[in-house]
Amino acid sequence: MEMNINTQLINSVLYGAVAGLATIGGIYILLANEKWALRNSILFISFAAGVMLTVAFTNLLPEAIEATDKALPVVLVTLIAFYVVEHIIMIHSCAEEECSTHPMGWMGFIGIGFHSLLDGMAIGVGFEAGFKVGLATAIGVLLHEVPEGINMTALLIHSGYEKRRTVMLSWLVALAIPLGAVISHLLFKGVSENILGILLAIAAGSFIYISAADLIPETHRNSRKTNIVLVITGGLLVYIVGNVIGRH
């Protein structure tokens, strides 16, 4: 679906803001009932894992491959880059008592904020490719922001941050998503098909990494049969929504 520049910007900001609100929702779910939120965040994680993998392989990657022959190498480089950066910053969250929590100082906060900025930029790149791809990308970002908001807030509190400061920092992270969408629109509007393909491949690589390295391992650690159902349901949701939109 072709969109003019104003429509792209509106969609990028709108869906970026909705994804940011999902992070804020996670914040207040945690603050309202920390034990319940941490115990049940695995349900959001499982669903988000299915959504993000499906978005990557059925929307972002096919569009990237169609636009550039460099798509697969770019995905590989993105996976390695995410691994290196995340290994250095160590911002993995862990809700289990027996699992050690990584230090959550300013470097950790900056790392999570940068991650949210990239999420927003992925939404902007998706809408640059078309409404269907943009919407699918936004859904993928939105659904993994709820557990991210829960776990990030838990980490801040457990690292000794007072509640008011935790909420302020968490809101900043949430606002980074629509900000990233705007930056993406300003930087990449009207780019060549080859560059757009590379950007879509980066977005696909980031989705695959987050799903495979962060979300799915959590579903194994908190093993429930419900997790399997939710992963599959998340994938089916993207497939069904994509087919419905694709007909219009």
NORMOJO-V406763 format. One record per residue. N is the residue number from 1. PHI is phi in whole degrees, -180 to 180 (none if undefined). PSI is psi in whole degrees, -180 to 180 (999 if undefined). NEAR is the number of other ideal C-beta (glycine too) atoms within 12 Angstrom. Layout:
n-><N	N>
phi-><PHI	PHI>
psi-><PSI	PSI>
near-><NEAR	NEAR>
This chain:
n-><1	2	3	4	5	6	7	8	9	10	11	12	13	14	15	16	17	18	19	20	21	22	23	24	25	26	27	28	29	30	31	32	33	34	35	36	37	38	39	40	41	42	43	44	45	46	47	48	49	50	51	52	53	54	55	56	57	58	59	60	61	62	63	64	65	66	67	68	69	70	71	72	73	74	75	76	77	78	79	80	81	82	83	84	85	86	87	88	89	90	91	92	93	94	95	96	97	98	99	100	101	102	103	104	105	106	107	108	109	110	111	112	113	114	115	116	117	118	119	120	121	122	123	124	125	126	127	128	129	130	131	132	133	134	135	136	137	138	139	140	141	142	143	144	145	146	147	148	149	150	151	152	153	154	155	156	157	158	159	160	161	162	163	164	165	166	167	168	169	170	171	172	173	174	175	176	177	178	179	180	181	182	183	184	185	186	187	188	189	190	191	192	193	194	195	196	197	198	199	200	201	202	203	204	205	206	207	208	209	210	211	212	213	214	215	216	217	218	219	220	221	222	223	224	225	226	227	228	229	230	231	232	233	234	235	236	237	238	239	240	241	242	243	244	245	246	247	248>
phi-><none	-80	-133	-78	-62	-64	-65	-59	-64	-60	-63	-62	-69	-62	-74	-65	-66	-62	-64	-63	-64	-64	-62	-63	-58	-61	-59	-78	-63	-65	-67	-73	-157	-62	-63	-64	-62	-69	-69	-106	-62	-62	-67	-64	-62	-62	-63	-64	-61	-63	-64	-67	-63	-67	-59	-61	-88	-110	-122	-68	-66	-59	-65	-66	-64	-68	-88	-152	-84	-95	-57	-66	-59	-66	-60	-61	-62	-62	-60	-66	-63	-62	-62	-63	-63	-67	-66	-71	-79	56	-107	-58	-96	-150	-94	-83	-64	-81	-99	-72	-92	-71	-56	-120	-82	-63	-63	-64	-62	-63	-62	-67	-63	-66	-61	-66	-61	-65	-59	-63	-66	-62	-62	-61	-64	-59	-72	-64	-79	151	-63	-61	-67	-63	-65	-61	-63	-62	-63	-60	-65	-55	-72	-91	-77	-63	-65	-66	-63	-63	-71	-64	-65	-62	-64	-63	-65	-71	-89	101	-76	-70	-59	-63	-69	-60	-63	-61	-66	-66	-64	-62	-63	-64	-69	-65	-69	-63	-63	-62	-64	-67	-59	-60	-64	-68	-80	-115	-65	73	-71	-65	-61	-64	-66	-61	-61	-64	-64	-65	-66	-64	-62	-63	-61	-66	-64	-64	-65	-59	-66	-77	-95	-108	-82	-61	-57	-66	-68	-76	-69	-110	-67	-142	-64	-61	-59	-61	-60	-72	-61	-65	-63	-60	-64	-65	-59	-62	-62	-67	-61	-62	-68	-64	-67	-63	-85	-109>
psi-><124	142	145	171	-41	-41	-41	-45	-46	-47	-42	-46	-43	-53	-29	-40	-40	-42	-38	-39	-30	-40	-45	-38	-43	-38	-51	-25	-44	-45	-31	-40	90	-46	-44	-44	-45	-36	-34	0	-23	-28	-44	-41	-45	-47	-44	-36	-46	-41	-49	-40	-43	-42	-44	-47	-20	-14	-62	-51	-46	-41	-40	-44	-36	-31	-28	148	1	5	-52	-44	-37	-40	-45	-47	-39	-44	-46	-43	-44	-41	-47	-48	-46	-35	-37	-47	-31	65	13	138	156	117	-8	140	-35	-3	132	137	131	153	138	55	-160	-34	-41	-44	-44	-40	-46	-40	-41	-38	-43	-36	-43	-37	-46	-40	-35	-40	-45	-43	-40	-45	-24	-34	-27	161	-42	-46	-42	-44	-44	-42	-44	-41	-43	-45	-48	-47	-27	-5	-27	-55	-30	-41	-40	-52	-36	-44	-40	-43	-42	-45	-45	-16	4	5	136	159	-43	-42	-37	-46	-43	-48	-38	-38	-39	-42	-42	-41	-20	-24	-57	-31	-43	-38	-41	-46	-44	-44	-44	-36	-36	5	134	17	163	161	-37	-45	-41	-41	-41	-43	-41	-36	-38	-44	-43	-44	-40	-40	-43	-42	-48	-43	-50	-35	-31	-50	-53	-42	-33	-37	-28	-38	-34	65	120	148	-29	-33	-44	-46	-42	-37	-48	-41	-41	-43	-42	-37	-47	-43	-45	-48	-42	-41	-39	-46	-38	-21	-7	999>
near-><18	12	24	15	18	13	20	35	27	22	35	45	31	28	40	45	29	29	48	40	25	35	45	34	29	41	37	24	32	38	24	15	15	26	15	16	30	34	20	26	40	35	32	41	43	39	38	47	41	37	44	49	39	37	46	42	28	32	42	49	35	26	35	40	24	20	29	27	15	23	32	21	19	32	33	20	21	35	27	19	19	33	23	15	23	27	16	15	24	22	36	32	40	25	32	21	12	9	18	13	26	23	19	31	20	16	19	30	29	21	30	40	31	26	36	43	32	39	48	46	37	51	55	46	46	48	46	42	44	30	30	31	46	44	34	48	56	48	38	47	52	43	45	48	47	38	42	47	43	42	44	48	43	35	38	38	27	25	24	14	23	12	20	13	17	29	25	19	33	40	27	26	43	41	27	38	47	39	30	41	44	31	26	40	36	20	20	33	27	15	23	14	21	18	24	34	34	32	42	48	38	38	49	47	36	48	50	35	36	42	36	25	27	33	41	29	24	38	33	19	22	28	15	19	12	19	30	21	17	31	35	22	23	37	33	20	29	40	24	19	29	32	17	14	21	20	10	12>
